[in-house]
Structures are given as structure tokens and as C-alpha cells.
Amino acid sequence: MDVLTRIKGLILRQRYRFSEKAADELDADGLQEADVLESIMNADHIKKTIRSSAHTGEKLYVIESPDYHGTLIYTKGKFTKLEDEEIFYFLISSKRSRRGNEV
């Protein structure tokens, strides 16, 4: 199973959480959690995979995709465990005004 399919499956099973930082970014950009989830479900690829500088070997996945209203949303997250079950943990989620901007 590819990584994006795995992430989408966790979202469909409601196995995800937003970090406090990601929740603050949503508020600042006037986005709802549903906007981010729509964006992920609309995604056709992972933009890039990076290694965390905080945790050795941990992979972070960056996805840029529009929600159902066409708003381009930048999301970075990782796989982790909660109550012995895998979840996708959103670290950053914010609105992008145009492609190519760094968040």
C-alpha cells in the first residue's frame, strides 16, 4: 500500500489528530479541520518526504492539494501510535496563497 493511500485510509477511519500548532494555523487561516481532510482526500501524490530533525529517522510527509473550494492547503504530518493503533498526526496545516510559497 502506498503512503498516500495509507493516510487516506486513516482519515476515513477517523484515526488522525491535529497538533496544537496545526490547530492554531487553521484558526489563523480561517480553515476548518474538514478543509484539511478534503485536501488530503483530493491529493494525488505526496509532494515530498523529509526526515525530522527532532527525531532520528522519523519521516514527515508533505502534501499540497486543494480542498473542495479550490483553496490550496499545505499539510505536513507523520504516522504515530495512539492507544496502540496507528494514526496520522498533522503537524502543520495552512492555506497557501499561491504555489511555491514556503510555510
Backbone hydrogen bonds, N-H to C=O, Kabsch-Sander energy under -0.5 kcal/mol:
donor,donor_aa,acceptor,acceptor_aa,energy
6,R,2,D,-2.0
7,I,3,V,-2.5
8,K,4,L,-2.7
9,G,5,T,-2.2
10,L,6,R,-1.9
11,I,7,I,-2.1
12,L,8,K,-2.5
13,R,9,G,-1.6
14,Q,11,I,-1.8
15,R,10,L,-3.5
16,Y,14,Q,-0.7
17,R,88,F,-1.9
19,S,90,F,-2.9
23,A,19,S,-2.4
24,D,20,E,-2.4
25,E,21,K,-2.3
26,L,22,A,-2.2
27,D,23,A,-2.1
28,A,24,D,-2.5
29,D,25,E,-1.8
30,G,26,L,-0.6
30,G,27,D,-1.1
31,L,26,L,-2.8
35,D,32,Q,-0.8
36,V,32,Q,-1.2
37,L,33,E,-2.3
38,E,34,A,-2.6
39,S,35,D,-2.1
40,I,36,V,-2.4
41,M,37,L,-2.4
42,N,38,E,-1.8
43,A,39,S,-1.0
43,A,40,I,-0.8
47,K,45,H,-0.5
47,K,62,V,-1.7
48,K,62,V,-1.3
50,I,60,L,-2.5
52,S,58,E,-2.9
58,E,55,H,-1.7
60,L,50,I,-3.2
61,Y,77,G,-3.0
62,V,48,K,-2.8
63,I,75,T,-2.8
65,S,73,I,-1.9
67,D,71,T,-1.8
70,G,67,D,-1.6
73,I,65,S,-2.3
74,Y,94,S,-2.8
75,T,63,I,-2.7
75,T,73,I,-0.5
76,K,92,I,-2.4
77,G,61,Y,-1.9
78,K,89,Y,-1.8
80,T,87,I,-2.2
82,L,85,E,-2.7
85,E,82,L,-1.6
87,I,80,T,-2.8
88,F,15,R,-1.8
89,Y,78,K,-3.3
89,Y,87,I,-0.5
90,F,17,R,-3.0
90,F,88,F,-0.6
91,L,76,K,-2.7
91,L,89,Y,-0.5
92,I,76,K,-1.9
94,S,74,Y,-2.2
96,R,72,L,-2.9
97,S,95,K,-0.5
101,N,98,R,-1.3
